[in-house]
Amino acid sequence: MSKRMLYDACVGDNKAVLAALEKGADVNTRDDDGSTLSIVAARTGNTELGLAVLAYAPDLEIFGPQGRNALLWALKEGNLPLSEALLQAGANPHVVGGNGLTPLHMAIASRNREVIAAVLDRGVAINAVDGGDDTPLTLAAACGLYDIVFLLADRGADINTRGNRGYTALLQFLTEMERERQKRSRAV
């Protein structure tokens, strides 16, 4: 019953998942890649299921694929309602996942300003370095997320930290701006 429940979660059959939970299925059952219901809901962007599963008190510290728990997946997907619900349910805003990725790194990956601001409001380590030697600021600069670079700098990120390319966030930011300018000039 539990493995079927995870399949149902993957295909979005929320009704079948909730029926299985009502019959006593283990909310923390894991599939072959280590995903729980909470992780599947977060990874697939199924907010409705993710919120419903919280009523069954899942273990929010279980890590699944790529060393990510439900919170890290929800943040990466830019799912603000589910991310906030997970945090309110006790998910750790200071967790470190696979490759040293923090909630703020994952929020940056979502490119969603609201999600990033919500994570920052939780008092996370703004200058945390991931396994690739990037801080959230150097990652945002490398991705050309200019408004996020300004948000992070305004919130106290160290603008002199060097990322994995050896550049400070400012130099990376200017490099990305120049690349974008060159792309636009070639397109004209």
Summary of the structure (lengths in Angstrom):
residues: 188
radius of gyration: 18.5
end to end distance: 58.6
largest distance: 62.1
contacts: 629
relative contact order: 0.09
helix: 58%
strand: 1%
